[in-house]
Amino acid sequence: MRKFFLLALGCGALQVMAQRPLSVLDAVNLALKQNYNIQIAKSNIDIAKVNNNIGIAGGLPTVTGTATNQESIVNINQKINSATGDRDLTRNGAISNNLNAGVAGSMLLYNGYRVIATKKQLEAIEAQSESLFNSQVQNTIAAVMTKYFDVVRQNSYLTTLSKSIDVSKKQLEIINAKRSVGYANDADLFQAEIDLHSKEQDFQSQKIVVEQTKADLLNLLSLTADSTIVLTDSIAIENNIKFDDILTRLQQNPDIIAASQQITINELAEKQTAALRYPSLRLNGGINYGRSTSNGGQILLNQQYGPYVGLNLSVPIYNGSVLKRQQQTAAINTQISKTQKEATILNYQTDLAKTYQMYIHTLDLIAAQYAINRLSEQLVNLTLQRFSLSQATILEVRAAQQSFEEAGYKLVNLSYAAKAAEIELKRVAGTIAP
């Protein structure tokens, strides 16, 4: 497989601190372990797994235990009808105690299959959370790789500026040598010094760009901005990606899979809402214990205990057509999710077409730009030789330098653009890997 290569010259010589070598594979593996967005997506899977339970769906019985113990001091005033005649019973400060305990159980027997629909919906939500996790992984890998090669790009241009500075220094040496024998004037010397200072300023500005781009990469890796790394990989572009292959794999994109799963979730929500219009039947049972004592009044002790069992039937008759409207709303939500899926597919197809066009066009430009880059470097060397022989002016040297810098800048930008397009194509196809 033929590849275009652009060497990534690390800036290790520019750093006084020891740096950690980092390949693109190392960067991706580090991001998969530490990236906060991936950790959040994984936690969402854990939540969905916890909730995917028949108990959450309402399919398991509920058992509740209760107990109360109440002590009271009351004043009693009672009129009692007895065989011997009416008599009054009065007592102040009577102490009474009420103890109640019980265990109650309830089990749903039927509610229009709402439990079944809810359980299936929980399963669909768990599956969707895994698809969204896969999407986040793909997006993170793509973001890390793109930013990694962006740092490589900026470093490469920094190297181009460093070579241009060497040309300016060589030019200044030639002028000083000529001036020592009276063949150069002060104007040429001053101009050469100005050009050198200008190139050095450009170099320092580019160093800032490199550090800022590297800070963005460190952020994706969940590392602090002061972490020291040196990139070891170069930009290697695959040139054999076929548009039809990518388009065929589009249906396996995790975002599209998640969109399909959202349709299923909404369809099950329709069934849940429809089930609310059906009767609900519950089996209830339990056991109660009650004990009441008092040192005053007609009843000094009352104790009762025993089991109970029963059925509870609830039939919705009319509630202002609320349930009907809820079901209609659920159906509309399902249609919305179908439309969103179609829109997602269309957007991806459009982006794929645009990205692939740029990918192919950029590959065509890179080959020509390599030749231009070699010629511009030869031109700089030749112009310096001619300048040393007084056959070229300082303006010609500057023009050759400018051509060299522009050629290097275009080459690395084209290489980066092609690599970024390759990464995006693989991300959409769900096949991205470092």
C-alpha positions in Angstrom: 0.0 0.0 0.0 1.5 3.3 -1.1 1.6 6.1 1.4 2.7 9.7 1.4 5.0 10.5 4.3 5.9 13.8 5.9 8.6 13.5 8.5 7.6 14.9 11.9 10.6 16.5 13.4 10.2 16.7 17.1 11.2 19.8 19.1 13.1 17.8 21.7 16.2 19.9 21.0 14.3 23.0 21.7 13.3 21.8 25.2 15.7 21.9 28.2 13.4 19.6 30.2 13.3 15.8 29.6 10.2 14.9 27.6 8.1 11.8 27.4 8.1 10.2 24.0 4.5 9.9 22.8 3.4 7.9 19.7 -0.1 8.4 18.2 -1.0 4.9 19.6 0.2 5.9 23.0 -1.9 9.0 22.8 -5.0 7.1 21.8 -4.6 4.5 24.5 -4.0 7.2 27.1 -7.2 9.0 26.1 -9.2 5.8 26.2 -8.1 5.3 29.8 -8.3 8.9 31.0 -10.6 11.0 28.8 -13.4 12.4 31.0 -16.1 12.2 28.2 -15.4 8.5 27.8 -15.6 8.0 31.6 -19.0 9.7 31.6 -20.3 7.6 28.7 -19.1 4.5 30.5 -20.9 5.6 33.7 -24.1 6.0 31.6 -23.8 2.4 30.6 -23.5 1.4 34.2 -26.6 3.4 35.1 -28.6 1.7 32.2 -27.5 -1.7 33.3 -28.6 -1.0 36.9 -32.0 0.2 35.7 -32.5 -2.7 33.3 -34.3 -4.8 35.9 -37.7 -6.4 36.0 -38.2 -4.7 39.4 -37.7 -1.2 37.9 -40.3 -2.2 35.2 -42.8 -3.0 38.0 -42.9 -6.7 37.4 -41.9 -7.9 40.9 -44.1 -7.9 44.0 -43.7 -5.4 46.8 -43.6 -6.2 50.5 -43.9 -3.6 53.1 -43.6 -4.0 56.9 -45.1 -1.4 59.3 -45.1 -1.1 63.1 -46.4 1.6 65.4 -46.4 1.8 69.2 -48.2 4.7 70.8 -48.5 5.5 74.5 -51.2 7.9 75.7 -52.4 9.5 78.8 -56.1 10.4 78.6 -59.1 11.6 80.7 -62.1 9.2 80.4 -65.7 10.2 80.8 -68.1 7.4 79.7 -71.8 6.5 80.2 -72.3 2.8 80.2 -75.6 1.1 79.5 -75.8 -2.2 81.4 -78.4 -4.7 82.7 -78.4 -3.0 86.1 -78.9 0.4 84.6 -76.8 3.3 83.3 -73.7 4.2 85.1 -71.0 6.7 84.6 -67.3 6.0 84.4 -64.9 8.8 85.0 -61.1 8.6 85.3 -58.4 11.2 84.8 -54.9 10.3 83.7 -55.7 6.9 82.4 -52.7 5.3 80.6 -53.3 3.5 77.3 -51.1 1.8 74.8 -51.7 1.0 71.1 -49.4 -1.4 69.3 -49.9 -2.2 65.6 -47.7 -4.2 63.3 -48.2 -5.8 59.9 -46.7 -7.1 56.7 -48.4 -6.2 53.4 -47.6 -7.6 50.0 -48.9 -6.6 46.5 -48.3 -8.2 43.2 -49.4 -6.9 39.8 -51.3 -9.5 37.8 -52.2 -7.4 34.7 -51.9 -3.9 33.5 -52.2 -4.1 29.7 -48.6 -5.5 29.3 -47.1 -2.2 30.5 -44.5 -4.1 32.5 -43.3 -6.1 29.4 -43.1 -2.9 27.3 -41.2 -1.1 30.1 -38.7 -4.0 30.5 -38.1 -4.0 26.7 -37.6 -0.3 26.8 -35.0 -0.6 29.6 -33.2 -3.1 27.4 -33.2 -0.8 24.5 -31.9 2.1 26.6 -29.0 -0.1 27.8 -28.2 -1.0 24.2 -28.4 2.6 23.2 -26.1 3.7 26.0 -23.5 1.2 24.6 -23.9 2.6 21.1 -23.4 6.2 22.5 -20.3 4.9 24.3 -19.0 3.5 21.1 -19.7 6.8 19.4 -17.8 8.7 22.1 -14.9 6.3 21.8 -14.8 6.9 18.0 -15.1 10.6 18.4 -12.3 10.7 21.0 -9.9 8.6 18.9 -10.6 10.9 16.0 -10.1 14.1 18.0 -6.9 12.8 19.6 -5.4 11.7 16.3 -6.4 14.9 14.5 -4.9 17.1 17.3 -1.8 14.9 17.5 -1.1 15.4 13.8 -1.9 19.1 14.2 1.0 19.3 16.6 3.2 17.4 14.1 2.1 20.0 11.5 3.0 23.0 13.6 6.3 21.4 14.6 7.1 20.8 10.9 6.5 24.4 10.1 8.7 25.3 13.0 11.5 23.3 11.5 11.0 25.1 8.2 11.4 28.4 9.9 14.5 27.2 11.7 16.0 26.3 8.3 15.1 29.7 7.0 16.9 31.3 10.0 20.0 29.3 9.0 19.7 30.8 5.6 19.5 34.4 7.1 22.5 33.7 9.3 24.5 32.4 6.3 23.5 35.5 4.3 24.7 37.7 7.2 28.0 35.8 7.3 28.5 36.3 3.6 27.8 40.1 3.9 30.2 40.4 6.8 32.9 38.6 4.8 32.3 40.9 1.8 32.2 44.0 4.0 35.6 43.1 5.6 37.1 43.4 2.1 35.0 46.3 1.0 32.5 44.5 -1.3 29.4 45.2 0.8 27.8 48.3 2.2 26.1 49.1 5.5 22.7 49.0 3.9 23.0 45.4 3.0 24.3 44.6 6.5 21.4 46.4 8.2 18.9 44.7 5.9 20.3 41.3 6.6 20.2 41.9 10.3 16.6 43.1 10.1 15.7 40.0 8.1 17.3 37.7 10.6 15.5 39.3 13.6 12.2 39.1 11.7 12.7 35.4 11.0 13.6 34.8 14.7 10.4 36.6 15.7 8.4 34.4 13.4 10.1 31.4 14.9 9.2 32.5 18.5 5.6 33.1 17.4 5.4 29.7 15.9 6.7 28.1 19.1 3.8 29.6 20.9 1.4 28.1 18.3 3.1 24.7 18.9 2.7 24.9 22.7 -0.9 26.0 22.5 -1.7 23.2 20.1 0.1 20.8 22.3 -1.9 22.0 25.3 -5.1 21.2 23.4 -3.8 17.7 22.9 -2.9 17.3 26.5 -6.4 18.4 27.4 -7.8 15.6 25.3 -5.5 13.2 27.1 -6.7 14.6 30.5 -3.1 15.7 31.3 -2.1 19.0 32.7 -0.9 21.7 30.3 2.6 21.7 31.8 3.1 18.0 31.0 6.2 17.5 28.8 5.8 15.3 25.8 7.6 14.9 22.4 5.7 13.4 19.5 7.4 10.5 17.7 5.1 9.7 14.8 4.9 11.2 11.3 1.9 12.0 9.1 1.3 8.8 7.0 -1.6 9.1 4.7 -3.5 6.1 3.2 -4.4 6.7 -0.4 -6.6 3.6 -1.1 -9.8 4.5 0.7 -12.9 3.9 -1.5 -16.0 6.0 -1.2 -18.4 3.1 -1.8 -16.7 1.1 1.0 -17.2 4.0 3.4 -20.8 4.5 2.3 -21.6 0.8 2.8 -20.3 0.9 6.3 -22.4 4.0 7.1 -25.2 2.0 8.6 -22.8 0.6 11.2 -22.0 4.1 12.5 -22.8 4.1 16.2 -24.8 7.4 15.9 -27.1 5.9 13.3 -27.4 2.7 15.4 -28.3 4.9 18.4 -30.9 6.8 16.3 -32.5 3.4 15.3 -32.6 2.4 19.0 -34.2 5.7 19.9 -37.1 4.8 17.5 -37.5 1.5 19.3 -37.5 3.3 22.7 -40.2 5.7 21.5 -42.3 2.8 20.1 -42.2 1.1 23.4 -43.2 4.3 25.1 -46.3 4.3 22.9 -47.1 0.8 24.2 -46.6 1.9 27.8 -48.9 4.8 27.3 -51.5 2.7 25.6 -51.4 0.2 28.5 -52.6 3.0 30.8 -56.1 2.7 29.1 -56.4 -1.0 30.1 -57.7 -2.3 33.4 -55.2 -3.0 36.2 -55.5 -6.1 38.5 -53.5 -6.5 41.7 -53.3 -9.3 44.2 -53.0 -7.9 47.8 -52.3 -9.9 50.9 -50.6 -9.7 54.3 -50.9 -10.2 58.0 -51.8 -7.7 60.7 -51.4 -7.6 64.5 -53.0 -5.1 66.8 -52.9 -4.8 70.6 -54.5 -2.1 72.7 -54.4 -1.8 76.5 -55.7 0.7 79.0 -56.0 1.0 82.8 -59.3 2.8 82.5 -62.5 2.6 80.5 -64.7 -0.2 79.6 -62.2 -2.1 77.4 -58.9 -2.9 79.2 -57.4 -5.2 76.5 -58.2 -5.5 72.8 -55.9 -7.8 70.8 -56.4 -9.0 67.2 -54.2 -10.6 64.5 -54.5 -12.6 61.3 -53.9 -12.8 57.6 -55.8 -11.2 54.8 -55.9 -11.5 51.0 -57.8 -9.7 48.3 -57.9 -8.4 44.7 -57.8 -4.9 43.5 -59.3 -4.0 40.1 -58.9 -0.6 38.6 -60.6 0.3 35.4 -60.0 3.7 33.8 -63.3 5.1 32.6 -62.8 8.8 31.8 -60.1 11.3 32.7 -60.7 14.1 30.2 -59.0 12.2 27.3 -55.6 12.7 29.0 -54.5 9.2 28.2 -55.6 9.4 24.6 -53.6 12.6 24.1 -50.6 11.1 25.9 -50.7 8.2 23.4 -51.0 10.6 20.5 -48.0 12.6 21.8 -46.0 9.3 22.1 -46.8 8.5 18.5 -45.6 11.9 17.4 -42.3 11.4 19.3 -41.8 8.1 17.5 -42.3 9.9 14.1 -39.8 12.6 15.2 -37.2 10.0 16.1 -37.6 8.4 12.6 -37.2 11.8 11.0 -34.1 12.5 13.1 -32.6 9.2 11.9 -33.2 10.1 8.3 -31.7 13.5 8.8 -28.7 12.0 10.5 -28.1 9.6 7.6 -28.5 12.4 5.1 -26.1 14.7 7.0 -23.5 11.9 7.2 -23.9 11.1 3.5 -23.4 14.8 2.6 -20.4 15.2 4.9 -18.9 12.0 3.5 -19.2 13.2 -0.1 -17.5 16.5 0.8 -14.8 15.0 2.9 -14.0 12.4 0.3 -13.7 15.0 -2.5 -11.3 17.0 -0.3 -9.4 13.8 0.5 -8.9 12.8 -3.2 -8.1 16.4 -4.3 -5.6 16.9 -1.5 -3.8 13.6 -2.4 -3.4 14.9 -6.0 -1.9 18.2 -4.8 0.5 16.6 -2.4 2.6 14.8 -5.0 3.1 18.1 -6.9 3.8 20.0 -3.7 6.6 17.6 -2.8 8.3 18.5 -6.1 7.8 22.2 -5.4 9.2 21.8 -1.9 12.4 20.2 -3.2 12.8 22.9 -5.9 12.3 25.7 -3.4 15.1 24.2 -1.2 17.4 23.9 -4.1 16.5 27.5 -5.1 17.5 28.8 -1.6 20.9 27.0 -1.8 21.6 28.2 -5.3 20.6 31.8 -4.5 22.9 31.8 -1.5 25.8 30.5 -3.7 25.1 33.2 -6.3 24.8 35.8 -3.5 28.3 34.8 -2.2 29.6 35.3 -5.7 27.8 38.7 -6.0 25.6 37.3 -8.7 22.4 37.7 -6.7 21.0 40.5 -4.6 19.7 40.4 -1.0 16.2 40.8 -2.4 16.6 37.6 -4.4 17.7 35.8 -1.3 14.7 37.0 0.6 12.4 36.0 -2.3 13.9 32.5 -2.3 13.5 32.2 1.4 9.9 33.3 1.1 9.3 30.6 -1.5 10.9 28.0 0.7 8.8 28.9 3.7 5.5 29.0 1.6 6.3 25.6 0.0 7.0 24.0 3.4 3.9 25.5 4.8 1.7 24.3 1.9 3.2 20.8 2.0 2.6 20.2 5.7 -0.9 21.8 5.5 -1.9 19.6 2.5 -0.5 16.5 4.4 -2.5 17.4 7.5 -5.6 18.1 5.5 -5.5 14.8 3.8 -4.8 13.0 7.1 -7.7 14.8 8.8 -10.0 13.8 6.0 -8.8 10.2 6.2 -9.5 10.2 10.0 -13.0 11.7 9.5 -13.9 9.1 6.8 -12.8 6.3 9.1 -14.7 7.8 12.0 -17.9 7.9 10.1 -17.4 4.3 8.9 -16.7 3.2 12.5 -13.3 1.8 11.5 -10.9 4.3 13.0 -7.8 3.1 14.7 -4.3 4.6 15.2 
